[in-house]
Amino acid sequence: MADIQAVPHINFVITNMQTEHLDDLAEIEKLTFSRPWSYDALAEELQNPLAVFFVAKLPETGRAVGYLGMHHILNEGSISNIVVHPDYQRQGIASALMHKAIKYVKTNRLTRLTLEVRVSNTPAIALYKRFGFECDGIRPGFYDSPKEDAAIYSLYF
Ligand SMILES: CC(C)(COP(=O)(O)OP(=O)(O)OC[C@H]1O[C@@H](n2cnc3c(N)ncnc32)[C@H](O)[C@@H]1OP(=O)(O)O)[C@@H](O)C(=O)NCCC(=O)NCCS
């Protein structure tokens, strides 16, 4: 895996997801995705023992500007969400969230970190490749709105 060092341009901290972040995160979801996760869907993850969700927040205001959601299933981590508010992208936030997830994976001795991504999502794929993820295969027609293939990317430990 490449040794990626995030170089943050703004001041943010990474923390575990809590109820106080959910309004901001649901708003970012709405701004970003055609099928956004709702406040309630995010809130359910706070009760899910398999969920490992990290949030990037601004220390001055507590505003949440991005998050990474992962599910710890047996010896694998499956990333279900990674998103950064459009106004805060390209400042190392997703990289910092990914570092945190990888630290969790190593600490808990998981053997694989995996995710699905739209094949057209060049920014996300560039991020995953920087961290050493490799494409395992394609799930044809996996996504709706619009219909699109998913690429499966994995990082092995
Ligand atoms: C993908 C996403 C999470 C990246 O967040 P970010 O905080 O901007 O990412 P970072 O600043 O940590 O970028 C790290 C690297 O990823 C790659 N990258 C990020 N955005 C990119 C873009 N728009 N174009 C090309 N490469 C990009 C670059 O290699 C970048 O390093 P660099 O800035 O030194 O060139 C963000 O673009 C996003 O929220 N997109 C919408 C949601 C989404 O598609 N999520 C993935 C679903 S599978």
The ligand as an SDF file (V2000), in Angstrom:
LIG
                    3D

 48 50  0  0  0  0  0  0  0  0999 V2000
  -14.4500   11.2390   -3.4740 C   0  0  0  0  0  0  0  0  0  0  0  0
  -14.4500   12.2800   -2.3500 C   0  0  0  0  0  0  0  0  0  0  0  0
  -14.9670   11.6300   -1.0760 C   0  0  0  0  0  0  0  0  0  0  0  0
  -13.0070   12.7820   -2.1390 C   0  0  0  0  0  0  0  0  0  0  0  0
  -13.0210   13.6600   -0.9960 O   0  0  0  0  0  0  0  0  0  0  0  0
  -11.8840   14.7740   -0.7790 P   0  0  0  0  0  0  0  0  0  0  0  0
  -11.9070   15.1770    0.6460 O   0  0  0  0  0  0  0  0  0  0  0  0
  -12.0440   15.8300   -1.8110 O   0  0  0  0  0  0  0  0  0  0  0  0
  -10.5630   13.9240   -1.0870 O   0  0  0  0  0  0  0  0  0  0  0  0
   -9.0490   14.3330   -0.7060 P   0  0  0  0  0  0  0  0  0  0  0  0
   -8.9230   15.8200   -0.6400 O   0  0  0  0  0  0  0  0  0  0  0  0
   -8.6270   13.5600    0.4840 O   0  0  0  0  0  0  0  0  0  0  0  0
   -8.3100   13.8150   -2.0110 O   0  0  0  0  0  0  0  0  0  0  0  0
   -7.3440   12.7740   -1.9780 C   0  0  0  0  0  0  0  0  0  0  0  0
   -7.0000   12.3760   -3.3990 C   0  0  0  0  0  0  0  0  0  0  0  0
   -8.1250   11.7960   -4.0680 O   0  0  0  0  0  0  0  0  0  0  0  0
   -8.0800   12.1500   -5.4600 C   0  0  0  0  0  0  0  0  0  0  0  0
   -9.1900   13.0530   -5.7950 N   0  0  0  0  0  0  0  0  0  0  0  0
  -10.0750   13.6130   -4.9310 C   0  0  0  0  0  0  0  0  0  0  0  0
  -10.9550   14.3690   -5.6180 N   0  0  0  0  0  0  0  0  0  0  0  0
  -10.6090   14.2920   -6.9130 C   0  0  0  0  0  0  0  0  0  0  0  0
  -11.1400   14.8530   -8.1140 C   0  0  0  0  0  0  0  0  0  0  0  0
  -12.2100   15.6660   -8.1010 N   0  0  0  0  0  0  0  0  0  0  0  0
  -10.5450   14.5300   -9.2910 N   0  0  0  0  0  0  0  0  0  0  0  0
   -9.4880   13.7010   -9.3270 C   0  0  0  0  0  0  0  0  0  0  0  0
   -8.9090   13.1490   -8.2300 N   0  0  0  0  0  0  0  0  0  0  0  0
   -9.4850   13.4370   -7.0460 C   0  0  0  0  0  0  0  0  0  0  0  0
   -6.7680   12.8870   -5.6580 C   0  0  0  0  0  0  0  0  0  0  0  0
   -5.7700   11.9200   -5.9070 O   0  0  0  0  0  0  0  0  0  0  0  0
   -6.5850   13.5280   -4.2890 C   0  0  0  0  0  0  0  0  0  0  0  0
   -5.2780   13.9010   -4.0040 O   0  0  0  0  0  0  0  0  0  0  0  0
   -4.7650   15.3960   -4.4350 P   0  0  0  0  0  0  0  0  0  0  0  0
   -5.7990   16.3900   -3.9680 O   0  0  0  0  0  0  0  0  0  0  0  0
   -3.4520   15.5170   -3.7170 O   0  0  0  0  0  0  0  0  0  0  0  0
   -4.6490   15.3500   -5.9260 O   0  0  0  0  0  0  0  0  0  0  0  0
  -15.3180   13.5290   -2.7320 C   0  0  0  0  0  0  0  0  0  0  0  0
  -14.9970   13.9130   -4.0570 O   0  0  0  0  0  0  0  0  0  0  0  0
  -16.8070   13.2790   -2.6370 C   0  0  0  0  0  0  0  0  0  0  0  0
  -17.4150   13.4600   -1.5780 O   0  0  0  0  0  0  0  0  0  0  0  0
  -17.4250   12.8920   -3.7620 N   0  0  0  0  0  0  0  0  0  0  0  0
  -18.8760   12.6740   -3.7780 C   0  0  0  0  0  0  0  0  0  0  0  0
  -19.2730   11.4410   -3.0080 C   0  0  0  0  0  0  0  0  0  0  0  0
  -18.7350   10.1750   -3.6230 C   0  0  0  0  0  0  0  0  0  0  0  0
  -18.7320   10.0000   -4.8560 O   0  0  0  0  0  0  0  0  0  0  0  0
  -18.2850    9.2650   -2.7640 N   0  0  0  0  0  0  0  0  0  0  0  0
  -17.7760    7.9770   -3.1780 C   0  0  0  0  0  0  0  0  0  0  0  0
  -18.8940    7.0050   -3.2900 C   0  0  0  0  0  0  0  0  0  0  0  0
  -18.2530    5.3810   -3.6870 S   0  0  0  0  0  0  0  0  0  0  0  0
  1  2  1  0
  2  3  1  0
  2  4  1  0
  2 36  1  0
  4  5  1  0
  5  6  1  0
  6  7  2  0
  6  8  1  0
  6  9  1  0
  9 10  1  0
 10 11  2  0
 10 12  1  0
 10 13  1  0
 13 14  1  0
 14 15  1  0
 15 16  1  0
 15 30  1  0
 16 17  1  0
 17 18  1  0
 17 28  1  0
 18 19  1  0
 18 27  1  0
 19 20  2  0
 20 21  1  0
 21 22  1  0
 21 27  2  0
 22 23  1  0
 22 24  2  0
 24 25  1  0
 25 26  2  0
 26 27  1  0
 28 29  1  0
 28 30  1  0
 30 31  1  0
 31 32  1  0
 32 33  2  0
 32 34  1  0
 32 35  1  0
 36 37  1  0
 36 38  1  0
 38 39  2  0
 38 40  1  0
 40 41  1  0
 41 42  1  0
 42 43  1  0
 43 44  2  0
 43 45  1  0
 45 46  1  0
 46 47  1  0
 47 48  1  0
M  END
$$$$
